[in-house]
Amino acid sequence: MGGFWQEFKTFLDRGSVLDLAIGVVIGGAFGRVVSSFVVDLFTPVLGLLIGGVNFRDLAWRIGGTPEAPLTINYGNFLQAVLDFVIIAFAIFLLVKAFNSMQRKKEEVPAIPSPPPPEVVLLTEIRDLLSRGSR
């Protein structure tokens, strides 16, 4: 059991847990922003363009009483699908930009470092010796 706790402690010490936690928090906030965009801005305009439809009111009544109807609220589902598509597209653009930056970084040729002073000195000696033997 002690090995398990030591392994867990090593996992926590790596720092990847903190990175993951930060990613989850930022991802959750990003999801709320996208949901607000879809619910408060996008779907009302889309509903207006397709004839004044309010997506929140889209539902099929499948039973229940007139006072408490049982409905399938497919308008909410459509909004969730739009949320997903927009978030997936934003993540796709982010990954595409990251990959593009990685490729550019790989394409930049490395500037060769100057040779060490010993190599420069030996090269000069070689050149002098080759000139003197002529």
N, C-alpha and C positions, 0 to 999 in steps of 0.2 A: 504494500500500500504506500510505503514511503517513496518508492520509485515513481508512482503515479503523481504524487504531489510535487516531487522535484521536476518531473517532466512538465507539469502544468505551470509551475513557477518559471521554468525556462521559456515556455511559450509566452507567458505574460511579459517577461523581461525583454523579449525581442522587439517590442514596440509595434508589431503588426496589429495587436489587439487595439491599441489606441488609434491607429490609422483606420481600422475597420469601424470603430465606434464613431469616429469623425465622419467617415463616409456614410454611415447609416443616418446620422443626424442631418447632415447636409442633404442626403437623398430624400429624407422625410419632408424637410422644408421645401425642397424643390418640387416634390409631389403635391404638396398643398398649394404651392403657387400655380402649378399647371392645372390643378383641379379648379382653382378659383378662376383662372383664365377661361377654361372650358365652360364652367357653369355660369359665370357672371358676364363673360364677354362674347365668347365664340357661339355657344348654342342659342342665345337670344337673337343674335344677328342672323345665324343660319335659319332659325325658326321664322324670322321675319321674311327672309328671302324665299322660303318655301311655302309662304302663305299664312304667316302669323301663328305658327305652331309653337306651343310652349312644351318643351320636352319633359318638364316635370309632370305635366298632366297626361302624358301618353301612358295608357294602361289598358289592359284587357280585364274586364270583369268576368270572373270564372265561378262566382257563387256568392254565398253569404246573404245577408239581409240588406234591404235598402239603407238601413241605418248604419250597418257595419259590413260594407261589401268586401269580398275577398277578390283581390286584384293581382295581376302580374304587371308590375311597373317596368315595362320595357324602356320607357324614356330614361329612367335612371341608369339602366343597363347601357343604353346608347351613350350616355355621358361618360360612364366608366370606360367604355371602349375607346371613346375619343381621348380621354385622359391617357390611356395606355399607349395609343398610337402616337400622340404628341410627345410623351415621355420617351418612348422608344426611338422616335426620330431625333429628339434632342441628344440622346445618348449616342446614337449612331453618328451624328455630326461631331460630337465631342471626341469619340474614338477615332473618327476619320481625321480630324485635325491633329490629334496626338500622333497617329501613325505617320502623317505627312511630316510633322516636325522631326520624328525619329529618322525618317528616310533622308531628310535634308541634313541632319546631323551626321549620318553615315556617309553622305556624298561629299562632304567637305573634306578635301585632302589634308592630311596632317602635315604640318610644316616640319620638315626634317630638322632634328636638333643638330647643332654644330658638333663636329667631331671633338673628342676630348683633346686637351692640349698635347698629350703624349703622341696621339696619332698625327696631329699637325706637324709636330717636331720630327717624327719619323719620316713623314712624307717629304718634308724639306730636305732631310739628310739623304733620302733616296734620290731626290731630284738632283742634288749637288753631286752625289757620287756618279750618277749616270751622265752628267755633263762633263765631269772630270775624266771619265774613261774614254771620251771621244777624241 
